[in-house]
Amino acid sequence: MRIYLTMRLILPQIYWISKKVLGCFDALNQTFKSVFI
């Protein structure tokens, strides 16, 4: 039960962080495209 609760706390944070990281990569990608193309 404790493991389940820990997973419920940790997984959303991992998801949120990965979404932020992907968003940053996307923004960088857009910047490079507008600069180099």
C-alpha positions in Angstrom: 0.0 0.0 0.0 2.8 2.4 0.8 4.5 1.7 -2.5 1.2 2.5 -4.3 0.9 5.8 -2.5 4.5 6.7 -3.3 3.9 5.9 -6.9 0.9 8.1 -7.0 2.9 10.9 -5.6 6.0 10.4 -7.8 4.5 9.6 -11.2 2.7 12.9 -11.7 5.8 14.8 -10.9 7.8 12.7 -13.4 5.1 13.3 -16.0 5.0 17.1 -15.3 8.8 17.4 -15.4 9.0 15.5 -18.7 6.3 17.7 -20.1 8.3 20.8 -19.1 11.5 19.4 -20.6 9.7 18.4 -23.9 8.2 21.9 -24.0 11.6 23.5 -23.6 13.0 21.2 -26.4 10.1 22.2 -28.6 10.7 25.9 -28.0 14.4 25.5 -28.8 13.5 23.6 -32.0 11.2 26.4 -33.1 13.9 29.0 -32.4 16.5 27.1 -34.4 14.1 26.6 -37.3 13.2 30.3 -37.4 16.9 31.3 -37.2 18.4 28.9 -39.7 15.7 28.4 -42.2 
